[in-house]
Every structure is written in structure tokens, then in C-alpha cells.
Amino acid sequence: MHVEHFHDFIVLAEEQSYREAAKRLCIAQSTLSKHIAALEAHYHTRLFERGKSYVNLTSNGQILLEQAIEIWSAYEQSKRLVGGKAEEQRGLYISGVLDSPGIYPIVSEVISEFIAATGARPPHLIPCTSTSVNALAQTLRTKEANVAIFNFEEPAIDELEDASSFKSIPVCHIPLSVIVNAKSDLAAKGHVRLADLAGRTFVQIVGPRFASSWKQIEHHLDQSGIPYTTHPVAAFSYYDYINIAPRDAVLLVERPNAPKIASHMTAIPIAEEDLTLEMRALCMKDNEDSDIELFAKLLGKHYLAHAQP
């Protein structure tokens, strides 16, 4: 087994098609099949469920996917560091929330359009353990990343001691849906209004990747005068997040992620646009680049296209 097999595995998980993945990788389908088989033999488990018209990750495949991303990113970074490539040759290195497998279809579309428009190398997604402004700003100071994309509001930059060194670029306001138990009184509604959420208990995701998002949600609820209580639940990865069963509580999710829930749960879009997550791109002012601006613009366009109810 070779480290490149992890990259093939990631692409197949994104495309969910051997034909499309092989085309993107510029290899034969039979070669791709051999690489996936080598991974499955190494881990002694099936990584994909295969059908005539689909290829889906198994539960073990989902677990490996997050690790594969870290392995491949570390490998790519090691080549850059050991090879001593110049900064201007390295392309975009992006930290933040885009390494979550749930939004791979969106990111894949953005990368394809970005490459077609610029002719640049594919951006590298750096695994993210924390979405705090301080943590992601540090990846920019050390030049580990060119840009960090995550859910935060403009005033959050003021928390940084060197706030004047940074620039934030608006990406989009992400609409939200509520996830409730299929037996909830909200489940029969075609959409939910903020007034319907008054007095509810909200699942508060507690974890370094979700702190900035919950802070925005809490701010919006308070500003709207919605009385609520919280039920804290720890989550450290995307899979923890989508597998939370809110029981009698309400879980707020980004609308593009809503269809990926369990069958006993119901996703309902929020009618008003008051309750959204603001996604921004953060970069150093001395590292401003037209490619960063373009990537942010394309990301916002595709994110909102996938967020239609």
C-alpha cells in the first residue's frame, strides 16, 4: 500500500463513482479498484458499499476518511517543507471548516470551478481541530495556511492583539434547518418560524470545532428575544455532530447538511433569514491574493445553491 492510495480513497469518497473518480485522478478504473482493495486488505474491512449505480462509504470508511485527510495533508505539507518550494509556488492552503466530509460535494464543485478559472494548482485543505479566531489566526501568522474559512462575525477579529494585520472577506450567510425527532410536534411542519422555537431546548454543541458557530446561534436567539434552554453535548468531529439524536430537544444544522440525518429524525428549514451562520474568510493583509477573493466568492455561490430548501 502506498500513501497515494489515501488520496484515491478521498477522491472516490467525494465522487461516489469509480468512473468519475478515475477520470479525476487520470487513472484506469481497474487501477483505482486495486488501490481501494489494497486499503481494505490493509485495514481488514470493507470501506465502501458498492451497487450498480452507487458507491457509499461504510461506517468504517467514514471513520477512515477523516484520518485519510489528515494523512494526505501531512504528506503534502512534508513534500512542500522538505522540498523547499517557494511560497509563491505553493498555491492556496486553506484551514477552517472545509475539511468536514459532509460538505465535500460543495468543496469539490468550488475547487473544479476555481481551477478552471485560474489554472492554479488545487487548493490544499488543512485539518482543523479548533475554529477559534485565535487558533486559526495562528495558522496564518506561521504561514501554515494562506486563508482560514470558518463561521465568525466581523467583530470577532477585534479579539486578536494584532487585529490590524488581518482582513476578513464575507463568504455567505448560511441558512439553517432544525433537526427534531420524527415524533415531535414540529415534525409535521413544512417550515419552522422563530416563534415556533420559543421555549424549546436546544442542543448546544460543545467542542473546539463548534464554539464559534454556537456563539453566533446564541447571539441570534438572544437578539430575537426567543426564550430557550440548552442541552450541552460534546462533539469533536463532523460525524459526532450529525449523529446526535436531539430526543425532545432541537438541533440546529447548516441547511446543506440537513439531508444527511438518520431516518428517525426530521429536518425542517427555518422560514426567516434572521437565524443564519455568517461564514467569512480570514487572511493576513500582507498576503492578500486575488485567488483568495475568488475562492471565497465561489464558495459562497455553491454553498447557497446547496442550501435551497
C-alpha positions in Angstrom: 0.0 0.0 0.0 1.3 3.5 -0.9 0.4 6.8 0.7 -1.2 7.9 -2.6 -3.9 5.3 -2.1 -5.3 7.6 0.7 -5.7 10.3 -1.9 -7.5 7.9 -4.3 -9.7 6.9 -1.4 -10.6 10.5 -0.6 -11.5 11.3 -4.2 -13.7 8.2 -4.5 -15.5 9.2 -1.3 -16.1 12.6 -2.8 -17.3 11.4 -6.3 -19.1 8.3 -5.1 -18.4 6.9 -8.6 -15.4 4.8 -9.8 -15.8 6.2 -13.3 -15.8 9.8 -12.2 -13.1 9.3 -9.6 -10.8 7.6 -12.1 -11.4 10.3 -14.6 -10.5 13.0 -12.0 -7.4 11.0 -10.9 -6.4 10.3 -14.6 -6.0 6.6 -13.9 -7.9 3.5 -15.1 -10.9 2.3 -13.1 -9.2 -1.1 -12.7 -6.1 0.7 -11.1 -8.4 2.6 -8.8 -10.1 -0.6 -7.7 -6.8 -2.2 -6.9 -5.8 0.8 -4.8 -9.0 0.6 -2.8 -8.7 -3.1 -2.5 -5.2 -2.6 -1.0 -6.6 -0.3 1.6 -9.4 -2.7 2.5 -6.9 -5.5 2.8 -4.6 -3.4 5.0 -7.4 -2.5 7.4 -9.2 -5.8 7.1 -12.6 -4.2 6.5 -14.8 -3.0 3.7 -14.6 0.7 3.2 -17.3 1.1 0.5 -20.7 -0.4 -0.1 -21.0 -0.9 -3.9 -24.1 -1.1 -6.1 -24.8 -0.8 -9.8 -25.4 2.9 -9.5 -23.7 3.9 -6.3 -20.6 3.8 -4.1 -21.1 4.7 -0.5 -18.8 4.8 2.5 -19.3 2.1 5.2 -19.2 3.2 8.8 -15.5 2.1 8.9 -15.0 4.0 5.7 -16.4 7.2 7.3 -14.0 6.8 10.2 -11.0 6.3 7.9 -12.0 9.3 5.8 -11.2 11.9 8.4 -7.8 10.2 9.1 -7.0 9.9 5.4 -7.5 13.6 5.0 -5.0 14.3 7.9 -2.5 11.7 6.5 -2.7 13.2 2.9 -2.5 16.8 4.1 0.5 15.9 6.3 2.2 14.2 3.3 1.6 17.1 1.0 2.9 19.5 3.6 6.0 17.4 4.2 6.8 17.5 0.4 6.5 21.3 0.5 8.7 21.7 3.5 11.3 19.2 2.6 11.4 20.2 -1.0 11.8 23.9 0.0 9.3 25.2 -2.5 8.9 28.9 -2.7 5.9 30.4 -1.1 4.5 31.7 -4.3 4.6 28.2 -5.8 2.6 26.5 -3.1 -0.9 27.6 -4.1 -3.7 28.0 -1.6 -3.5 26.3 1.8 -6.9 26.6 3.4 -7.6 26.0 7.1 -11.0 26.1 8.7 -14.3 24.2 8.3 -13.9 22.9 4.8 -12.3 19.7 5.8 -15.6 18.3 7.0 -16.7 15.3 4.9 -20.3 16.5 4.9 -19.6 19.4 2.6 -17.2 17.6 0.2 -19.7 17.8 -2.7 -19.7 21.6 -2.3 -16.0 22.0 -1.9 -15.4 19.7 -4.9 -17.5 21.9 -7.1 -15.8 25.0 -5.9 -12.3 23.6 -6.5 -13.2 22.5 -10.0 -14.5 25.9 -10.9 -11.6 27.6 -9.2 -9.1 25.6 -11.2 -10.9 26.2 -14.5 -11.0 29.9 -13.8 -7.4 30.4 -12.7 -5.4 27.4 -14.0 -3.9 27.3 -10.4 -3.0 24.1 -8.5 -5.8 22.5 -6.5 -6.0 24.1 -3.0 -4.9 22.1 0.0 -7.3 21.7 2.9 -5.5 21.6 6.3 -7.2 19.6 9.0 -8.7 21.8 11.6 -9.1 21.0 15.3 -10.4 24.3 16.5 -12.4 27.1 14.9 -11.5 29.8 17.5 -10.3 33.0 15.9 -7.0 32.8 17.8 -6.2 29.3 16.7 -6.9 29.9 13.1 -5.1 33.3 13.1 -2.0 31.4 14.3 -2.1 29.2 11.2 -2.0 32.4 9.1 0.8 34.0 11.1 3.0 31.0 10.7 2.1 30.7 7.0 0.8 27.2 7.5 -2.3 28.5 5.7 -3.0 31.4 3.3 -6.6 31.6 4.4 -8.9 30.3 7.1 -12.6 29.8 6.4 -15.0 29.4 9.3 -18.2 30.8 10.9 -17.5 34.0 12.6 -18.7 37.6 12.7 -16.6 40.7 11.8 -16.2 41.9 15.5 -14.5 38.7 16.4 -11.3 39.9 14.8 -11.0 42.6 17.4 -10.2 39.9 19.9 -6.8 39.5 18.3 -3.8 41.5 19.6 -2.7 42.1 16.1 -6.2 42.6 14.6 -5.0 45.3 12.2 -2.8 42.7 10.5 -5.8 40.7 9.3 -8.5 41.1 6.7 -11.9 39.2 6.7 -13.8 38.5 3.5 -17.5 37.8 3.6 -18.4 34.4 2.0 -22.1 34.0 2.7 -24.8 33.8 5.4 -25.7 30.1 5.7 -29.4 29.3 6.2 -30.2 26.8 9.0 -32.6 23.9 9.4 -33.9 22.4 12.7 -33.5 18.7 13.3 -36.1 17.1 15.6 -37.3 13.7 16.5 -39.9 12.4 13.9 -42.4 12.3 16.8 -42.0 15.9 17.7 -44.9 18.3 17.2 -42.6 20.3 14.9 -42.1 17.4 12.6 -45.3 17.8 10.6 -44.5 21.5 9.7 -43.2 22.3 6.2 -41.1 25.1 7.7 -40.4 26.5 11.1 -40.6 30.1 12.2 -38.5 31.6 15.1 -41.7 31.9 17.1 -42.1 28.1 16.9 -38.8 27.7 18.7 -39.7 29.8 21.8 -39.4 27.9 25.0 -37.6 24.9 23.3 -34.5 23.2 24.5 -31.6 23.5 22.0 -28.7 21.0 21.7 -25.6 23.1 22.4 -22.7 21.6 20.6 -19.7 21.8 22.9 -16.3 21.3 21.3 -13.4 23.3 19.7 -14.8 23.0 16.2 -18.2 24.2 17.0 -17.7 27.0 19.6 -17.8 29.9 17.1 -20.9 28.6 15.4 -22.8 28.2 18.7 -21.8 31.7 19.8 -23.5 33.1 16.7 -26.6 31.0 17.2 -26.9 32.1 20.8 -26.5 35.7 19.8 -29.3 35.5 17.2 -31.6 33.8 19.7 -31.0 36.4 22.3 -31.4 39.2 19.8 -34.7 37.8 18.7 -36.0 37.6 22.2 -36.5 33.8 22.0 -36.6 32.2 25.4 -34.8 28.8 25.4 -32.8 26.4 27.5 -29.8 24.3 26.4 -28.7 20.7 26.5 -24.9 20.6 26.1 -23.5 17.7 24.1 -19.8 17.2 23.4 -18.8 16.8 19.7 -15.3 16.8 18.2 -15.9 15.9 14.6 -18.5 16.2 11.8 -19.7 12.6 12.4 -20.3 13.3 16.1 -22.3 16.3 15.0 -24.7 14.6 12.5 -25.2 11.5 14.7 -26.5 13.5 17.7 -30.1 12.4 18.5 -31.8 15.5 20.0 -34.6 13.5 21.5 -37.0 16.1 22.8 -34.6 18.9 22.0 -33.9 20.9 18.8 -30.6 20.6 16.9 -29.7 23.5 14.5 -27.7 22.5 11.5 -26.4 24.2 8.4 -29.0 23.5 5.7 -26.7 21.8 3.2 -26.0 19.2 6.0 -29.7 18.6 6.8 -30.4 15.7 4.4 -27.7 13.6 5.9 -29.5 12.8 9.1 -30.9 9.4 10.5 -34.2 8.2 9.3 -35.9 8.6 12.7 -35.2 12.4 12.6 -36.8 15.1 10.6 -35.1 18.2 9.0 -37.2 21.3 8.7 -36.0 24.6 7.1 -36.3 27.8 9.2 -38.5 30.2 7.3 -37.0 33.5 8.4 -33.5 34.5 7.4 -32.8 36.1 10.8 -31.1 32.9 12.1 -28.1 32.2 9.9 -24.4 31.5 10.3 -22.0 34.1 8.9 -19.2 32.4 7.0 -16.0 34.5 6.4 -12.5 34.0 5.1 -9.7 35.3 7.2 -6.2 36.2 5.7 -3.2 38.4 6.5 -3.3 41.8 4.9 0.2 41.3 3.6 -0.9 38.1 2.0 -3.9 39.4 0.1 -4.4 37.5 -3.1 -7.0 37.6 -5.9 -7.2 33.8 -5.7 -8.4 34.1 -2.1 -11.1 36.5 -3.1 -12.2 34.3 -6.0 -12.3 31.2 -3.9 -14.4 32.9 -1.2 -16.8 34.2 -3.9 -17.2 30.7 -5.5 -17.6 29.1 -2.1 -20.4 31.4 -1.2 -22.2 30.8 -4.5 -22.1 27.0 -4.3 -22.9 26.9 -0.6 -26.1 28.9 -1.1 -27.0 26.8 -4.1 -26.9 23.6 -1.9 -28.8 25.4 0.8 -32.0 25.7 -1.1 -34.9 24.0 0.8 
